[in-house]
Amino acid sequence: RTEDLCAHFSLSKSYLEARAALDYRLVKGKNSCISYSEIEQPAGGEPLYPQALLDDYVHYLHDWDTPRIAKVLDDIIRHIHSCHLPLQQVKCICVEISSAFLREASNFGIKFPWRVGRCFDVFSIAEYDSIIELTQNIQAFSSNIQSYITKQKEMRNQKLIQQCNILMEQNVSNPQFSLSQLSELTGVTSQTLRRKFKDSTGETLSNHLKDLRINRAKKLLLNTDIDLESICIQCGFFNLSSFIRLFKEET
């Protein structure tokens, strides 16, 4: 009995289970993988394999939803303990958990710079002494990856906002410059562009372009002797009357 061996040799149960699992290599060969369908089921009915929970786990991995990943892994462990799943099934679950994580990490196409170090050494999840340690490692790596993804998104958004500002400043004098043109130049849909710009700056694209034109008009009025009609043209307005009306409203 495993319990007797643990007491006699003062070894942890997880160690003895891990050693017993290695016996499969004698049947299938080195570096082989035992699928759940190949395992002979114990007499008295098949224990409930947590396939639905594992499917949820893969779904949450796809979105890198760290809180839900952590929760479903805890649910899987509780299921294993409450249903007293045999070692063979637990081993299959470990394989599914680790392989799904590595597959999604690879499919996501994240290019980690060397300086981030071991915090993204996801292949080390293959080294674990128990399923609890395995799930803890995956939760930690998921958090690291999610933080990295978030920072990368923030950097891309900052570059996008800077690009928008530069393009609008370059087209202040162009009365036909529109959001659709800005969308084409940045390669981002108009709806996404509006949302990201508003989230980042707190103002809309149209208001920002209007402010740029009004501010240029102010500078030209203060620092040059250019007539109003020329200022109107240089600030991207179609006609003088609309320019004067808007200028009065904004100043």
C-alpha positions in Angstrom: 0.0 0.0 0.0 1.2 3.5 -0.8 0.4 4.8 2.7 2.5 2.0 4.3 5.4 2.7 2.0 5.2 6.4 2.8 5.3 5.7 6.5 8.1 3.2 6.2 10.4 5.2 3.9 9.3 8.7 5.0 8.6 9.5 1.3 5.9 11.8 0.1 3.0 10.2 -1.6 3.4 12.5 -4.7 7.0 11.1 -5.1 5.8 7.5 -5.1 3.0 8.3 -7.5 5.4 10.0 -9.9 7.7 7.0 -9.8 4.8 4.6 -10.4 3.7 6.7 -13.4 7.1 6.1 -15.0 6.2 2.4 -15.3 4.2 3.3 -18.4 7.5 3.8 -20.3 8.0 0.0 -20.1 4.9 -0.4 -22.2 4.9 2.5 -24.6 8.6 3.4 -24.7 10.6 6.4 -23.7 9.1 9.9 -24.2 5.7 8.3 -25.0 2.3 9.7 -23.9 -0.5 7.6 -22.6 -3.9 8.8 -23.7 -7.0 8.5 -21.5 -8.7 6.2 -24.0 -5.8 3.7 -23.7 -6.2 3.3 -19.9 -8.0 0.2 -18.6 -10.8 1.4 -16.5 -11.3 0.0 -12.9 -14.1 -2.4 -12.2 -17.3 -0.8 -10.8 -17.7 2.0 -13.3 -15.6 4.8 -14.7 -14.7 7.7 -12.4 -15.9 11.1 -13.6 -13.1 12.5 -15.8 -13.3 16.3 -15.7 -13.5 16.9 -19.4 -15.8 19.9 -19.2 -13.5 21.6 -16.8 -10.5 20.9 -19.0 -12.4 22.3 -22.0 -13.1 25.5 -20.0 -9.4 25.7 -19.0 -8.4 25.6 -22.7 -11.0 28.3 -23.5 -9.6 30.6 -20.8 -6.1 30.0 -21.9 -7.0 31.2 -25.3 -8.0 34.6 -23.9 -5.3 34.5 -21.2 -8.0 35.2 -18.6 -5.8 34.7 -15.5 -8.5 34.8 -12.8 -10.6 32.2 -14.6 -7.6 30.0 -15.3 -6.7 30.0 -11.6 -10.3 29.2 -10.7 -10.8 26.3 -13.2 -7.5 24.8 -12.1 -8.6 24.9 -8.5 -11.9 23.3 -9.6 -10.0 20.5 -11.3 -8.0 19.7 -8.2 -11.1 19.7 -6.0 -12.7 17.3 -8.5 -9.7 15.0 -8.4 -9.8 14.9 -4.6 -13.6 14.6 -4.2 -14.0 11.9 -6.8 -10.8 10.0 -5.7 -9.6 9.7 -9.3 -7.0 6.9 -9.9 -3.4 7.8 -10.6 -3.7 7.0 -14.3 -6.4 9.6 -14.8 -4.6 12.2 -12.8 -1.6 11.6 -14.9 -3.7 12.2 -18.1 -5.1 15.4 -16.6 -1.5 16.6 -15.9 -0.6 15.9 -19.5 -3.6 17.8 -20.8 -3.1 20.7 -18.5 0.6 21.2 -19.3 0.4 20.5 -23.1 -2.6 22.8 -23.5 -0.7 25.6 -21.8 2.4 25.1 -23.9 0.3 24.9 -27.1 -1.5 28.2 -26.4 1.7 29.9 -25.4 3.2 28.8 -28.7 0.1 29.7 -30.8 -0.1 33.2 -29.3 3.3 34.0 -30.9 4.7 35.9 -28.0 8.4 36.9 -28.7 9.9 37.2 -25.2 13.2 39.2 -25.0 16.0 37.3 -23.4 16.2 39.9 -20.5 12.8 38.9 -19.1 14.6 35.7 -17.8 13.2 32.7 -16.2 9.7 34.3 -15.5 8.8 33.2 -19.1 10.6 29.8 -19.0 7.3 28.1 -19.5 8.8 24.7 -20.4 9.8 24.3 -16.7 6.2 23.5 -16.0 7.1 20.0 -17.2 9.0 19.7 -13.9 6.6 19.2 -11.0 6.1 16.9 -8.0 2.4 17.1 -7.8 -0.6 18.4 -9.8 -0.9 21.2 -7.2 2.6 22.4 -8.0 1.9 22.1 -11.7 -1.2 24.3 -11.4 0.6 26.8 -9.2 3.3 27.1 -11.8 0.8 27.6 -14.6 -1.0 30.2 -12.6 2.2 32.1 -12.1 3.3 31.9 -15.7 -0.2 33.0 -16.8 0.0 36.1 -14.7 3.5 36.9 -16.1 2.3 36.4 -19.7 -0.9 38.5 -19.1 1.2 41.3 -17.6 3.6 41.2 -20.6 0.7 41.2 -23.0 -0.9 44.2 -21.3 2.3 46.2 -21.3 2.8 45.4 -25.0 -0.8 46.6 -25.8 -0.2 49.8 -23.8 3.0 50.5 -25.8 1.2 49.8 -29.1 -1.6 52.1 -28.1 0.8 54.9 -27.1 2.5 54.6 -30.5 -0.9 54.7 -32.2 -1.9 57.9 -30.4 1.4 59.5 -31.2 0.9 58.6 -34.9 -2.6 60.1 -34.8 -1.3 63.3 -33.3 1.4 63.7 -35.9 -0.9 63.0 -38.8 -3.6 65.4 -37.6 -0.9 68.2 -37.1 0.4 67.5 -40.6 -3.2 67.8 -42.0 -4.5 70.8 -40.0 -4.7 72.9 -43.2 -6.5 70.2 -45.1 -10.2 70.8 -44.9 -11.0 67.4 -46.4 -8.9 65.5 -43.9 -11.3 63.0 -42.2 -11.4 60.2 -39.7 -11.7 57.7 -42.5 -8.4 59.0 -44.0 -6.8 58.8 -40.6 -8.0 55.2 -40.3 -6.5 54.3 -43.7 -3.2 55.9 -42.8 -2.9 54.1 -39.4 -4.4 50.8 -40.6 -6.9 50.8 -37.7 -10.7 50.8 -38.1 -12.5 54.1 -37.5 -14.4 52.7 -34.5 -11.3 51.2 -32.9 -9.4 54.4 -33.5 -12.1 56.6 -31.9 -12.3 54.3 -28.9 -8.6 54.0 -28.3 -8.0 57.8 -28.7 -10.8 58.6 -26.3 -9.6 56.1 -23.7 -6.0 57.4 -23.9 -6.6 61.2 -24.1 -10.1 61.7 -22.7 -11.2 63.6 -25.8 -12.6 62.7 -29.2 -10.6 62.8 -32.4 -12.9 65.4 -34.0 -12.6 67.7 -31.0 -8.8 67.3 -30.9 -8.5 68.2 -34.6 -10.8 71.2 -34.0 -8.6 72.3 -31.1 -5.5 72.0 -33.3 -7.0 74.2 -36.0 -8.2 76.8 -33.5 -4.8 76.9 -31.7 -3.1 77.4 -35.1 -5.5 80.2 -35.9 -4.7 81.9 -32.5 -0.9 81.8 -33.3 -1.4 83.2 -36.7 -3.6 86.0 -35.4 -1.2 86.9 -32.7 2.1 86.5 -34.5 1.4 87.4 -38.2 -0.3 90.1 -40.3 -2.0 87.5 -42.5 -5.6 88.4 -43.4 -8.5 86.3 -42.0 -9.3 84.6 -45.2 -5.7 83.3 -45.5 -5.8 82.1 -41.9 -9.1 80.4 -42.5 -7.5 78.4 -45.4 -4.3 77.6 -43.5 -6.4 76.2 -40.6 -8.4 73.9 -42.7 -11.8 75.6 -42.8 -14.0 75.6 -45.9 -15.2 79.2 -45.7 -14.5 82.4 -43.6 -18.0 82.6 -42.0 -17.8 79.1 -40.5 -14.3 79.8 -39.3 -15.3 83.0 -37.6 -18.4 81.4 -36.0 -16.5 78.4 -34.6 -13.6 80.6 -33.4 -16.0 82.8 -31.4 -17.7 79.7 -29.9 -14.4 78.2 -28.9 -12.7 81.3 -27.6 
